[in-house]
Amino acid sequence: MDCKTASDLLPLYFDGELDRATSRDFEAHLDACAACRNALVELDTVRQALRNDAARHRAPEALRSRIENAATAPVVTRLPRPRSTWMALAASWVLAFVAGGITLAAWNHGSGSGGEETQLTRDLFASHWRSLAAASPIDVVSTDQHTVKPWFAGKIAVSPTVRDYTEQGYALIGGRIDYVGTERVPVLVYRHGKHLIDVFVLPAAPSTSGIPVRRQGYVLEGASVGGQAAAIVSDMDEAELTRFRDLLNASGRGD
């Protein structure tokens, strides 16, 4: 993949809209191209600045009243004058802005965290869903923990602790490397019945522990893997997820 193609794909990758195969090709290019890595970091910096530093203004009461009155006014069948068309469009923009603010506030409240952790939550769900849509959610296919752990060596800074819980009903089936924000992180992949489980081993920092976050039938919950911060994403029910989380938390350091 060349830089021109990578540049075209960058916004799609950033929003989690690429399929797994294309994402892998893009990530392989990132590994070898500092310019494209910097472009990805700069894009994330802009997003963080817009989220955290952009000015927010409350609509004047007179404008709010006009919009509310327009929304409840009876529909008149006639061709609108240009000014009316412009006002209707402006009203729709304001309403969309207000609705977006409400949605963002609800998201922050629901995840129980600030902007950084909210974005982490979104990235984790997006990575899991992207892997499910790919031809294979796994880069290294193996049920042997002593094969999966060495595979990560040299690809990331620290290889995660890997355990197989087949006897407990949670079989290790492999692993992959994925992006969470701009960080490359190891992902351990397990299967429980028909449920696929992603365990993202995080660099540390923001905690995802606390009340599980639910999105579209999937659950994200914080855990610990060999002393490293981790996050589980799956569609298991609460009892199954809790049991698996406890198994991970009990895992020791190293092999």
C-alpha positions in Angstrom: 0.0 0.0 0.0 1.4 3.4 -0.9 0.9 6.7 0.9 -1.7 8.0 -1.5 -3.9 5.0 -0.9 -3.3 5.1 2.9 -4.2 8.8 2.9 -7.5 8.0 1.3 -8.2 5.2 3.8 -7.1 7.2 6.8 -10.5 8.8 7.7 -12.3 5.4 7.2 -9.8 3.6 9.4 -10.0 6.3 12.0 -13.8 5.9 12.2 -13.6 2.1 12.2 -15.3 1.7 8.9 -12.7 -0.5 7.1 -13.1 -4.3 6.9 -10.5 -6.4 8.8 -8.5 -7.3 5.7 -8.1 -3.7 4.6 -7.4 -2.6 8.1 -4.5 -5.1 8.3 -3.0 -3.8 5.0 -3.4 -0.2 6.4 -1.7 -1.2 9.7 1.1 -2.9 7.8 1.7 0.4 6.0 1.6 2.3 9.2 4.4 0.1 10.7 6.7 1.2 7.9 5.6 4.8 7.3 6.3 7.4 9.9 4.5 10.1 7.9 1.2 8.2 7.9 1.6 7.3 11.5 2.0 11.0 12.3 -1.1 11.8 10.2 -3.1 9.4 12.3 -1.8 10.9 15.5 -2.6 14.4 14.2 -6.1 13.4 13.3 -6.6 12.1 16.8 -5.2 15.3 18.3 -7.7 17.3 16.3 -10.5 15.1 17.6 -9.4 15.4 21.2 -9.1 19.2 20.8 -12.6 19.5 19.4 -14.0 17.3 22.1 -12.2 19.0 25.0 -11.4 22.5 24.0 -14.1 23.7 21.5 -16.2 26.6 22.8 -19.8 25.6 23.6 -22.6 28.2 23.7 -26.1 28.0 24.9 -28.7 29.1 22.3 -30.3 32.5 23.2 -33.8 32.0 24.8 -35.4 34.0 22.0 -33.9 31.7 19.4 -34.9 28.6 21.4 -38.5 29.9 21.7 -38.7 30.6 17.9 -37.5 27.0 17.2 -40.0 25.5 19.7 -42.8 27.6 18.2 -41.9 26.6 14.7 -41.8 22.9 15.7 -45.3 23.0 17.1 -46.9 25.3 14.5 -49.4 23.8 12.1 -48.1 22.8 8.7 -49.1 25.2 5.9 -49.1 23.9 2.4 -47.4 26.5 0.4 -44.2 27.2 -1.3 -41.7 28.6 1.2 -40.1 31.9 0.6 -36.3 31.9 0.5 -36.0 33.4 4.0 -38.3 30.8 5.4 -36.3 28.0 3.8 -33.1 29.4 5.3 -34.7 29.7 8.7 -36.0 26.2 8.6 -32.5 24.9 7.7 -30.9 27.0 10.5 -33.5 25.6 12.9 -32.6 22.0 11.9 -28.9 22.7 12.4 -29.6 24.1 15.9 -31.8 21.2 16.8 -29.2 18.7 15.5 -26.5 20.5 17.6 -28.7 20.4 20.7 -29.6 16.7 20.2 -25.9 15.9 19.6 -25.0 17.5 22.9 -27.7 15.5 24.7 -26.5 12.3 23.1 -22.9 13.1 24.1 -23.9 13.8 27.7 -25.8 10.6 27.9 -22.9 8.6 26.5 -20.5 10.1 29.0 -22.9 9.4 31.9 -23.6 5.9 30.7 -19.9 5.0 30.5 -19.3 6.6 33.9 -16.1 8.3 32.6 -14.7 11.4 31.1 -13.8 12.1 27.4 -10.7 9.9 27.3 -12.4 6.8 28.6 -15.4 7.5 26.5 -13.3 7.4 23.4 -11.5 4.3 24.7 -14.9 2.6 25.1 -15.9 3.5 21.6 -12.6 2.3 20.2 -12.9 -1.1 22.0 -16.4 -1.7 20.7 -15.5 -0.6 17.2 -12.5 -2.9 17.1 -14.5 -5.9 18.3 -17.3 -5.3 15.8 -14.8 -4.8 13.0 -13.1 -8.1 13.8 -16.5 -9.9 13.7 -17.2 -8.5 10.2 -13.8 -9.7 8.9 -13.0 -13.0 7.2 -11.2 -14.0 10.4 -11.0 -12.2 13.8 -7.6 -13.8 14.5 -4.0 -13.2 13.2 -2.5 -16.2 14.9 -4.7 -19.2 15.2 -3.7 -21.5 18.0 -5.1 -23.1 21.1 -1.6 -23.3 22.6 -0.8 -20.5 25.0 2.9 -21.1 24.4 2.4 -20.4 20.7 0.2 -17.3 21.1 2.4 -15.5 23.6 5.7 -15.7 21.6 3.8 -14.6 18.5 3.4 -11.2 20.0 7.1 -10.8 20.8 8.7 -8.1 18.6 5.3 -6.9 17.4 4.4 -5.0 20.5 6.5 -3.7 23.5 5.4 -6.3 26.0 3.8 -9.7 25.3 0.8 -10.3 27.4 0.2 -13.2 29.8 -1.7 -15.9 27.9 -3.8 -18.6 29.6 -6.1 -21.2 28.1 -9.3 -21.8 30.0 -10.7 -24.7 28.0 -11.4 -26.8 31.0 -13.5 -24.0 32.5 -15.4 -23.6 29.2 -13.5 -20.6 27.7 -11.2 -21.9 25.0 -8.2 -19.9 23.7 -8.4 -19.8 19.9 -5.7 -17.3 19.1 -4.8 -13.6 19.1 -4.3 -10.5 17.0 -2.9 -7.0 17.2 -5.4 -4.2 16.9 -5.5 -0.5 17.3 -7.2 1.3 20.1 -6.9 5.0 19.3 -3.3 5.2 18.0 -2.0 2.5 20.2 -1.2 -1.0 19.0 -2.5 -3.5 21.6 -2.5 -7.3 21.8 -5.9 -8.9 21.7 -6.5 -12.5 23.1 -9.4 -14.2 21.5 -11.5 -16.9 23.3 -14.6 -18.8 22.5 -17.4 -19.8 24.9 -20.0 -21.8 23.1 -21.1 -19.6 20.2 -19.7 -16.5 21.8 -16.5 -14.9 20.6 -14.6 -13.0 23.3 -12.0 -10.3 22.7 -9.6 -9.5 25.6 -7.8 -6.2 24.9 -4.6 -6.0 26.9 -4.1 -2.2 27.5 -0.9 -0.3 28.0 -2.1 0.6 31.5 -3.6 3.9 32.2 -7.2 4.6 31.7 -9.3 2.1 33.7 -12.3 0.5 32.3 -13.4 -1.1 35.5 -16.7 -0.5 37.2 -20.2 -0.9 35.9 -20.1 -2.8 32.6 -20.9 -0.8 29.5 -23.5 -2.3 27.1 -23.9 -1.4 23.4 -26.1 -3.2 20.9 -26.2 -6.4 22.8 -22.5 -6.5 23.6 -20.8 -5.8 26.9 -17.5 -4.2 27.8 -16.0 -4.8 31.2 -12.6 -4.1 32.8 -10.3 -6.9 33.9 -6.7 -7.6 34.7 -4.4 -10.0 32.8 -1.2 -10.9 34.6 -1.2 -7.5 36.3 -1.9 -5.5 33.1 -5.1 -3.5 32.6 -7.5 -5.3 30.2 -10.9 -5.0 28.7 -13.3 -7.8 27.8 -15.8 -7.3 24.9 -18.3 -10.0 24.1 -22.0 -10.8 23.8 -22.0 -13.3 26.7 -24.6 -12.9 29.5 -23.7 -11.3 32.8 -23.0 -14.6 34.7 -20.7 -15.9 32.0 -18.9 -12.7 31.7 -18.3 -12.4 35.4 -17.0 -15.9 35.6 -14.6 -15.3 32.8 -13.5 -11.9 34.2 -12.7 -13.7 37.5 -10.6 -16.3 35.7 -8.6 -13.5 34.0 -8.1 -11.5 37.2 -6.7 -14.6 38.9 -4.1 -15.1 36.2 -0.6 -14.6 37.5 2.3 -12.8 35.9 4.4 -14.5 33.3 4.0 -18.1 32.1 
